[in-house]
Amino acid sequence: MQSFLNKIGKTAGAAANKAGSKANELLEIGKLKGKISTEKQNIKATKAAIGDYCYDLFQQDCIDNEKIREYCEKIRVYEDNIADLQQQISDVRAEAADEDQ
């Protein structure tokens, strides 16, 4: 009977060690994935900064690269669309104000 209890104790201890090891592994993997996510965010922010810099150069007519010019032209169209939409908002507000009077 004592031998049986010793085997159960050893088996339970081994299982606990294995579970603890697995938990540590998962914890370490989670930390590393968090660091990967942070690095990806850094890449995204840096790409945005590059884009802002290129667009500033475009506005100063200092961009010779045709592909960058195409992207910047798209941005200019989007900015024009935003300005038009903002004007429409102002028009709607003005009409509503006129109706309220």
C-alpha positions in Angstrom: 0.0 0.0 0.0 2.8 2.4 0.8 4.4 1.7 -2.6 1.1 2.5 -4.3 0.8 5.8 -2.4 4.4 6.7 -3.3 3.7 6.0 -7.0 0.6 8.3 -6.8 2.7 11.0 -5.1 5.4 10.8 -7.7 2.9 10.8 -10.5 1.1 13.8 -9.0 4.3 15.6 -8.4 5.5 14.9 -12.0 2.1 16.2 -13.3 2.4 19.3 -11.2 5.9 19.9 -12.5 4.8 19.4 -16.0 1.8 21.8 -15.6 4.1 24.4 -14.0 6.6 24.1 -16.8 3.8 24.4 -19.4 2.4 27.5 -17.6 5.9 29.1 -17.6 6.2 28.3 -21.3 2.8 29.9 -22.1 3.7 32.9 -19.9 7.0 33.4 -21.7 5.3 33.0 -25.1 2.7 35.5 -24.1 5.4 38.0 -23.1 7.2 37.5 -26.4 4.0 37.9 -28.5 3.3 41.1 -26.6 6.8 42.4 -27.6 6.2 41.4 -31.2 2.9 43.4 -31.1 4.7 46.4 -29.8 7.4 46.2 -32.5 4.7 45.9 -35.2 3.1 49.0 -33.7 6.4 50.8 -33.9 6.8 49.8 -37.6 3.3 51.1 -38.3 4.1 54.4 -36.6 7.4 54.7 -38.4 5.8 54.0 -41.8 3.2 56.7 -41.0 6.0 59.2 -40.1 7.7 58.3 -43.4 4.4 59.0 -45.2 3.9 62.3 -43.5 7.5 63.3 -44.4 7.0 62.3 -48.0 3.7 64.1 -48.2 5.3 67.3 -46.8 8.0 67.0 -49.5 5.2 66.5 -52.1 3.5 69.7 -51.0 6.8 71.5 -51.5 7.1 69.9 -54.9 10.2 68.0 -53.9 9.2 64.5 -54.8 10.6 62.9 -58.0 9.4 59.4 -57.4 6.3 58.7 -59.6 4.8 56.1 -57.3 5.0 58.4 -54.3 3.5 61.2 -56.3 0.6 59.0 -57.2 -0.1 58.2 -53.5 0.2 61.8 -52.6 -2.2 62.8 -55.4 -4.7 60.3 -53.9 -4.3 61.9 -50.5 -5.0 65.3 -52.1 -8.2 64.0 -53.6 -9.2 62.6 -50.2 -8.5 65.9 -48.6 -10.6 67.7 -51.2 -13.5 65.2 -50.6 -13.2 65.9 -46.9 -13.4 69.7 -47.5 -16.5 69.1 -49.7 -18.2 67.0 -47.0 -17.4 69.5 -44.3 -19.0 72.2 -46.5 -22.1 70.0 -46.9 -22.2 69.7 -43.1 -22.1 73.5 -42.8 -24.8 73.9 -45.4 -27.1 71.4 -43.6 -26.5 73.3 -40.3 -27.2 76.6 -42.0 -30.4 75.3 -43.5 -31.5 73.9 -40.1 -30.8 77.2 -38.4 -32.8 79.1 -41.1 -35.8 76.7 -40.5 -35.6 77.2 -36.7 -36.1 81.0 -37.1 
